[in-house]
Amino acid sequence: MCNEVLALEIRGRIHELKSEQVRLKDFIQSDQVLFEALEKAISELNWVLTKMESEGE
């Protein structure tokens, strides 16, 4: 009986975590898009900086 109760508790927690994961999916994806946009902007600014420095020499 104790194992059955524990199994029910574990199944319940798994269900809660899966629900939380589904709710966070869009948030995680939007963060990934933002991260990639920032990464691209940083790369472009580094390119501009390198070009400015090479032309200044």
Backbone as numpy.savetxt, mean C-alpha at the origin, in Angstrom:
# Nx Ny Nz CAx CAy CAz Cx Cy Cz
-15.51 -30.22 23.18 -16.33 -29.03 23.18 -15.47 -27.77 23.18
-14.39 -27.77 23.93 -13.50 -26.62 24.03 -12.88 -26.31 22.66
-12.48 -27.36 21.93 -11.91 -27.16 20.61 -12.94 -26.60 19.64
-14.19 -27.00 19.77 -15.24 -26.49 18.90 -15.46 -25.00 19.14
-15.46 -24.60 20.40 -15.63 -23.19 20.73 -14.46 -22.38 20.20
-13.26 -22.89 20.39 -12.07 -22.22 19.90 -12.10 -22.10 18.37
-12.51 -23.17 17.70 -12.61 -23.16 16.25 -13.62 -22.10 15.79
-14.75 -21.98 16.49 -15.74 -20.96 16.15 -15.16 -19.55 16.34
-14.42 -19.35 17.42 -13.79 -18.05 17.67 -12.78 -17.72 16.56
-12.00 -18.71 16.17 -11.00 -18.51 15.12 -11.68 -18.20 13.79
-12.74 -18.94 13.45 -13.48 -18.67 12.21 -14.06 -17.26 12.23
-14.59 -16.85 13.36 -15.15 -15.51 13.50 -14.09 -14.44 13.29
-12.91 -14.66 13.88 -11.81 -13.69 13.72 -11.33 -13.65 12.28
-11.24 -14.80 11.64 -10.85 -14.85 10.22 -11.85 -14.05 9.39
-13.12 -14.22 9.66 -14.15 -13.48 8.94 -13.98 -11.97 9.15
-13.73 -11.55 10.39 -13.52 -10.14 10.69 -12.33 -9.59 9.92
-11.24 -10.33 9.92 -10.02 -9.87 9.23 -10.22 -9.79 7.73
-10.93 -10.76 7.14 -11.20 -10.72 5.71 -12.07 -9.52 5.36
-13.06 -9.22 6.20 -13.91 -8.06 5.97 -13.09 -6.77 6.02
-12.19 -6.70 6.99 -11.33 -5.52 7.11 -10.43 -5.40 5.88
-9.92 -6.52 5.41 -9.06 -6.53 4.23 -9.81 -6.01 3.01
-11.05 -6.42 2.84 -11.86 -5.96 1.71 -12.08 -4.46 1.80
-12.39 -3.97 2.99 -12.62 -2.52 3.17 -11.36 -1.72 2.89
-10.19 -2.27 3.18 -8.93 -1.56 2.99 -8.39 -1.66 1.57
-8.94 -2.53 0.75 -8.40 -2.78 -0.59 -8.30 -1.50 -1.41
-9.39 -0.72 -1.48 -9.36 0.52 -2.26 -8.37 1.52 -1.69
-8.30 1.60 -0.37 -7.36 2.51 0.28 -5.92 2.13 -0.06
-5.63 0.85 -0.01 -4.28 0.37 -0.31 -3.94 0.66 -1.77
-4.88 0.42 -2.67 -4.64 0.67 -4.09 -4.41 2.15 -4.35
-5.19 3.03 -3.71 -4.99 4.46 -3.92 -3.65 4.90 -3.37
-3.22 4.33 -2.25 -1.90 4.64 -1.71 -0.81 4.20 -2.67
-0.98 3.04 -3.31 0.01 2.55 -4.27 0.11 3.49 -5.46
-1.04 3.99 -5.94 -1.05 4.93 -7.06 -0.33 6.22 -6.67
-0.62 6.72 -5.47 0.04 7.93 -4.98 1.54 7.71 -4.85
1.94 6.57 -4.31 3.36 6.26 -4.16 4.06 6.27 -5.52
3.42 5.64 -6.52 4.02 5.58 -7.85 4.09 6.96 -8.49
3.07 7.79 -8.27 3.08 9.15 -8.82 4.21 9.97 -8.19
4.37 9.84 -6.88 5.46 10.55 -6.20 6.82 10.05 -6.67
6.93 8.75 -6.86 8.18 8.17 -7.33 8.54 8.73 -8.71
7.53 8.83 -9.59 7.77 9.37 -10.94 8.16 10.84 -10.87
7.47 11.62 -10.03 7.79 13.04 -9.90 9.22 13.23 -9.38
9.62 12.44 -8.41 10.98 12.53 -7.87 11.99 12.18 -8.96
11.71 11.15 -9.72 12.60 10.75 -10.82 12.74 11.86 -11.85
11.62 12.49 -12.20 11.66 13.58 -13.18 12.44 14.78 -12.64
12.26 15.11 -11.37 12.99 16.22 -10.78 14.48 15.92 -10.70
14.83 14.68 -10.41 16.25 14.30 -10.42 16.84 14.44 -11.81
16.07 14.11 -12.84 16.52 14.25 -14.22 16.76 15.73 -14.54
15.81 16.59 -14.15 15.96 18.03 -14.39 17.19 18.56 -13.65
17.36 18.16 -12.41 18.51 18.61 -11.62 19.82 18.19 -12.27
19.90 16.94 -12.70 21.10 16.44 -13.35 21.39 17.23 -14.63
20.35 17.50 -15.40 20.50 18.26 -16.64 20.99 19.68 -16.34
20.41 20.32 -15.33 20.82 21.68 -14.96 22.29 21.70 -14.52
22.68 20.72 -13.73 24.05 20.66 -13.23 25.04 20.41 -14.37
24.66 19.56 -15.31 25.58 19.25 -16.42 25.71 20.45 -17.36
24.65 21.22 -17.54 24.71 22.41 -18.40 25.44 23.54 -17.72
25.47 23.54 -16.41 26.16 24.60 -15.66 27.66 24.43 -15.64
28.13 23.26 -15.96 29.57 22.99 -15.89 30.31 23.48 -17.09
